[in-house]
Amino acid sequence: MDDTFVDEYINSEDIIKNKNIMPQNLEAEQSLLGSILFDNNILEELPVNFNSSYFFDPLHSSIFEASISLVDSGKLADPLTLKSYLNDNKHNLDIDIEKYLVDLRDGVLSLSKARFYADEIRNCYIRRSLIIIADDLIHKAKHPRIEITPDQEISNTEEKLYNLAEKDQINSGPSDFKTILASATKQINDAYNRKGKLSGIDTGFSGINRQLGGLNKSDLIVLAGRPAMGKTALATNIGFNAAKSSQLESNEAILIFSLEMSAEQLAQRILAEQSTIDSHKLRSGDIDDKEFSKLVVTQNNIHNLPFFIDDTPAISVGQISSRARRLKRTNGLGLIIIDYIQLIQASKASESQGRVQEVSNITRGLKSLAKELNVPILALSQLSRAVEQREDKRPILADLRESGSIEQDADVVMFVYREEYYLDKSEPSQRENENQENFNERFTKWQDKRNAAEGKAEIIVSKQRHGPTGIIQVQFEAKLTRFMDLVKDERLPDQIY
């Protein structure tokens, strides 16, 4: 169903001729418009999201739009000024518009009921929209298309219902620049009033927060790395830090889709990190009474956090969208984390188009979801093996597997890089015909480099649509699968990178 479907359906001649088949209350529409013409201040008492699309009668919709335009420009909206406005816009009117407007104004019995009229008009609009969605679903169920599965139809219908319930965007379209400019100005004003505070979700990492301003609403943030770099651990750390921050503020849910690890495995990682108990010892059960008591205390401290894990394997973007919308309705939603892009199931339609196109459709879908729900999405991604072939193994954008679409759709692209991992794999051995002195010298250089890299990692911001790129140094504790801010030895503890 495209953006104009509802308008075309409601305004079609068949519907206008037989108005009883669709929910409507023309008397409430007339009473509300009459109240506005009697006292323009009534417009200020209407709900913020009340708009002209709620009216059933096209003429009433035009009168409301004209009244808003006049009042917004500092003019009076009355029968005389509105008549001129409507005529200037060449509305096809077969009635005496001025007399009709005067009758609307003079027929007002009570201004105090305007808000109730507005509620009734919106309720009728919602019911009409529900009928349209249901009719559309029935039609598509009776006349299915091969490339669209029933699950996709469910997801599409749920999306329409979500938009209707949350945003009244079932027939959204272009917004005028005045409205957009007001919204942009409000964001600038909010940023000014924050006085340096984060604009987005708190990641728990001071360097990332400074570089990105937190994870910002509607952004698609891609976190990529080769296996064993710790991208799942970093994403989990960020998600858990965000949950702790959310509990103190809005208590909005943090949702992780874990397509690779089970929910229990992820929970064990979190318990290891929060309790500072070796994750291997937790998995094997090799802990003493003191550590077990510490684990119980940790569990009690964190079990009420707004943190949700969905470990359904091979989930599709449509299913991710449906579950995220549902959670937002019931618990609110602050952040979505997906581990990882290449494990998301592609649609049947794109399977025949090749893997690059499949991933392109997936990333486009994730970006659309981020905008729709107005939440940041942190999506993990694998890197190609090209990294392993280079001497400098720091990843670059071209290393992204199916890189074109991911790089294009993402607002931010970050890489996790641990030089320690590669140095451990390249420990030098004595070459044939190499004397001991040369080998010792080469080994010492490697050892110094290895010691300098121990426990350190880099988060490389290679793309940021709204800000600078750069490298953020962090600390990594493999036993706890935990990333932390890095405190340099020569600096005081409050000077953190």
Phi, psi and omega in degrees: 000118184277180188295334184264001187301313183295313181300315181296322182292311184291323186268004180294154185299322181299320181290318182296323182289329182234076190291342184291346183279349179236140178301129179197158176218087183295328179296320178294321178298315180296319181293321179294314180296321177299320179297320180295318180291329179287321181212106182299340180293345177301328180303327181288341182270352182283154176304148184302323185269006180290130183217174188294337182292345180289335184287140178280316182281124180302325179295318179297321177299318180293320179297317180297314179300318180295320179297316179300314182298317180294313182295319179297331179269010175083017182252167179273136174257103177219176184306323182290310182290324180291322179303314180296318181296314182293321179291322179298329181270009171056049174286141179280090185249127178253023177231168175282098187297322181295317179296320180297318180293321178296318178297322177300313183293315185286343181274003182289129178257327183207122177286335185292345183265004184302319181297322179291323176298318180298318179297319180294320179297316179294319180300319177296319178299316180298317180295319177300317181295322177296320178298318181295316179298316181295316179297320180296319179294318179299316180299315182289329177290326179280333181234069186291152173257141186301320187280354181246119182277161175303324179298322178293322177297319177299314180298317180296319180292320179297323178297317179296318179295321178298313180298322179293317183287320189266323191230354186052043184253023184296331176233046180290157181203203181297143174254143180289155187296329180300317180293316180296319181296321179296319179294317179296320179296321178298319178298320178295318179296319177298319179297320179296318182288341179289339178053049176093354179286165184297142174271338184240197181292135179287121181276345184086000179242117185298322180295315179294318179300318179292318184290319186255345188074027187085183177268114191270149182304142177070004179273143169258113181253121179258127177246114187239158178180160174287161176306143178078004177282338178100023183293324177294319179297317180295315180297320178295318177301314180298314180298318181290320175299320179295322179295319178295320178293319181296323181299328181278342184245268187270343184060030176282149185288147169250123187244124177249126170262107183257096184276345184255314182257153176284161179300323180293319178297318179295320179296322178297320177300317181295318178297320179297316182293317184285329182267351184057038175252135180312126183297326178294322179294324178294317182295323182273350182077014183272067180231150180269180184297322181295317179292324179295319178297320178297322180295318179296317178298316179299315180300317179295329182284332189246354190291343181264006181293147179283068188236122185236140180235129174242113184253027177297124180282155175050043180281151180263166177298322179298318178291321175302315181298313182300315183289325178292319178298317181298317181292324179296321179296321187269326186234355191078161183212125181253329186201141173242133176240134181234124182236093006215175190303314187293347178265355177288136181285130179280160178288156180300324184295329185266353183298326182278355184265000180098158185295323180299317179292325177301310181294323178300316178295322180295311182293325176297319179296321179293319178295319178297320179294319178300319179289319182298312183275349181057046176226153174286144173242121176259107184249128179275153181215147174279159175250155178287167181286355181302332179302319186291341184274349183262154176291313174272111188266013173294128184288154176231170185303324181294345180280348179299130177292132190052051195295328187305306185289321181296312180297322183290316186278335184285141173278328179224136172237122178237148176240145172258129181223127177238104180297330180305319181299314182287327177293322178298325181282345184245028178303126187289146172239157184292128181280160176295136180068014177265128181284165186296323182297313180296320179295317179300320180295316180293321179293321180296318178298316179297318182295319178298317179294320179296317179296322180292329183270350186300129176072011182244152178214161178240136169252111186261113176272102185265341176215135173212115186295331187245011184191191186281162172259172180160182182246133179245124179270133179225170178254145180230127176249105185297322183296331181255001187045053186230131169262146178215166171299143181267124175257115181289142186303322186274003182248163176285161184301334183274000178258086190253139176275000000 
